[in-house]
Amino acid sequence: MRPQMYQQRFIPEDQTRTFLMKISVSISNLYPGCENVSVRSRSMMFEPSLTKGVLEVFSPVHSALSSADELATKAIDIQTTNINGVGDFSVWEFSGNPVYRCAYDYFAANDVTALHLVLFSLEESYETQLGNITYWLNTLKALTLPQDNIAFGGRLQQPLAVSLVGTHADLASVPRSFSGEFLYDKERVLLKEVRNRFGNDLQISDKLFVLDVGASNSKDMKTLRCHLQDLRTTIVSRCDPMSLLSERLLAVLPAWRKLSGPNQLTSWQQFVSDVQEHINPLASQEHVRSLALQLHRMGEINLMQSETVQDVVLLEPRWLCSNVLGRLLSAETPKAIHHYRGRYRLEEVQALAPDSDVDELLQILDAMDVCARDLTNPSMVDVPALIKTNGLHRSWTEEEDDDDDDEESLIYGGVRLVPAEHLTPFPCGLFHKLQVNLCRWSHQQKPEEEEEDGGGGGGGEETDGDIRLWTNGAKVSQPSAEAMVLLVNHGQGVEIQVRGHDSERAKCYALLDTVCSIAENLLASTLPGLLTAKYHLSPQQLRRHQGPIMLYQPKDFLRAQLQRESSLTNTMGGYREGFSSILAFGCAEVYQRGSLGADMHISNVCLLARRKLCRMLDPPDALGKDWCLLAMNLGLTELVAKHSAGGDGGGGGGAPEPDSASEPDGGPLPRAPGPRGAQPHGGPAAGVERATVGVLMAKLRELGRRDAADFLLKSSPIFRVNAEAVGAAAAGGGGGSGGGGYAATCNGGTSYNSISSVVSR
């Protein structure tokens, strides 16, 4: 687990009250509208904001901490402490200020050795409590690395351990039982709802802990400590014991940190060399890697890896988390830097970290998607989390008031990416990271010979090439098209709108496809456990600047396609719009080269969606409406005999839960190509090989599983064009050649590609 860093490294056992009280004090003094969160990579402690509701709490409007609030945590505070009667913990606290969230995912890694406490205030309404808990549990789920082999029922083999803690019981006047424990009347309802939503993804404790955090010796606090002790004992029993070499490495770390001086970063090769030179010359790289992973899980070091920065060891996480990020992204920083939209000179960044090698530091921050270096103007750095302006081109309406004739020749299109399972904002400062990736891509599109005045004298922010940023938006300009990227619906959606001249339809599609690929690659690398859906915007309403804009969902396209229709009804506008217009800007060349959702092979359904389908279909059904009968209807009789008890595939027998270590597959859907190969379910099955999304949907409806069919409608891809085909149709336009062209420029660092995740897979 990880809450807030104090001056002393260890907290005596008699100061447990101080330990918990400090968390509440810092939370109560955070600015209005900011969710209060204590979170760490090996554990998370969240306390949502004490405001009116979840939409207000998680509003993406930029806010800043008051400089007078000295109790507020800066970035990520870390401490090592002993909890009385439980044991030693590495405790991390994330401040909760939105400006710091762009760095959270790099440290909130997928780690099964962690304990996670989600705190919420009992003074809030039930709806606000549920909304806040859903947000943070969805964050934990989103950071969990998906498994290629899907276990029975879609369950994770080693889910993260999470406990819910209700605070401020004394202030909320929660009654007590005769034995002295708090009795929260909504405990059973809240736990049931949360477990229904996240029970397959997280190991949620059966009990809700209700506390007055000021009473460290209360019976409720002792109950929580006993629970933490049980969880700790279980986790420790699964971990490898500390070897003599591990203990020696742990003992020598303070000396290495002192020798490193102000810069606590070292390459993996240097780290291995130091271990071999000073501790054991016979230690191999793999041996050192396993030792380093132990220290990483203990919170002593942090292992980093990305496409641009390979195998870096952070010897002292406090240095980067508190000193560097705390100063670079602090509330005082915007006052010291005159640029108003997050674009700074190199010397200004150096002034914020005067003791560090700024080039090496920026390599790490660039790999973390905290900032973007402008390669065409190396003296400039973009840090979108620090953008203060919210008034730059939030729509195209104002630009066209004086140019109505030119507006007639413009075409529009767009999509909205939304979380598919829970109506909650995107976690982990996703939009700041998306702005960083857009900056990086835009800089790479500039000709090498172009001389860019990137902001010298304070004017560069107005003429910065092909991209403009503001608080919740970005505008990317190309010679033939331009894109507007917006954070909408209280942070619950990322909207990408593209417009261009009627003669450049293919290039408009290429630009939209490229920006969508940037966002989807970022989601896959930063939030690998988050299932998203793509809605398409009405082209006519975009062109007419009408709102609210009609959103065409995947189910609308699939239903129309199954009915052999090629257009959809815009119920807001009272007219119909064709597939080609909605999906491909009316470009016949692009549309004809694409595949529609119902015709796609079911292997195109993403791994997270297949996992949820297995969750629906694997449990035995009394009427046989489970995976057995579906498999037989798909012609997979041999598969049913293999997985069913005794080989009888009907009568609701379902599939016996297989041993997770020997047979991970539990449902009829083909798993993603990977370690098991492209063969669905580990064996040849012609029925599945020929199955499309449309066929599977029809079979599910025949089976009477409308719930599974509706989910497939919601989560299936709608339209896919080969990247080369997009490039050919665009005829080498500046919009890029589709998603494949961006893969090399997306760092994809963060927790998904960290060494800890790679090693633990």
DANOR-V617274 format. One record per run of one state. SS is the DSSP state (2 for helix, 1 for strand, 0 for the rest). FROM is the first residue (numbers start at 0). LEN is the number of residues. Records with the same first field share a line. If there is no record, write none. Layout:
BEGIN
SS: FROM-LEN ; FROM-LEN
END
This chain:
BEGIN
0: 0-12 ; 28-7 ; 39-4 ; 47-6 ; 57-18 ; 83-3 ; 94-3 ; 107-7 ; 121-4 ; 142-9 ; 154-5 ; 167-8 ; 176-5 ; 182-4 ; 198-3 ; 204-4 ; 210-8 ; 238-5 ; 260-4 ; 278-6 ; 298-3 ; 304-7 ; 314-2 ; 328-4 ; 336-6 ; 352-5 ; 367-4 ; 373-6 ; 382-1 ; 386-10 ; 400-3 ; 407-2 ; 419-10 ; 445-10 ; 458-1 ; 462-4 ; 470-2 ; 477-3 ; 488-4 ; 526-5 ; 537-1 ; 544-6 ; 552-1 ; 562-4 ; 570-4 ; 584-3 ; 592-1 ; 599-1 ; 604-2 ; 617-9 ; 633-3 ; 643-1 ; 647-32 ; 682-3 ; 689-2 ; 703-2 ; 715-3 ; 721-1 ; 730-8 ; 742-12 ; 760-1
2: 12-16 ; 53-4 ; 97-10 ; 125-17 ; 151-3 ; 186-12 ; 218-20 ; 243-17 ; 267-11 ; 284-14 ; 316-12 ; 332-4 ; 345-7 ; 357-10 ; 383-3 ; 396-4 ; 403-4 ; 429-16 ; 455-3 ; 459-3 ; 501-25 ; 538-6 ; 553-9 ; 578-6 ; 587-5 ; 596-3 ; 601-3 ; 606-11 ; 626-7 ; 636-7 ; 644-3 ; 679-3 ; 685-4 ; 692-11 ; 705-10 ; 722-8 ; 738-4 ; 754-6
1: 35-4 ; 43-4 ; 75-8 ; 86-8 ; 114-7 ; 159-8 ; 175-1 ; 181-1 ; 201-3 ; 208-2 ; 264-3 ; 301-3 ; 311-3 ; 342-3 ; 371-2 ; 379-3 ; 409-10 ; 466-4 ; 472-5 ; 480-8 ; 492-9 ; 531-6 ; 550-2 ; 566-4 ; 574-4 ; 593-3 ; 600-1 ; 691-1 ; 718-3
END
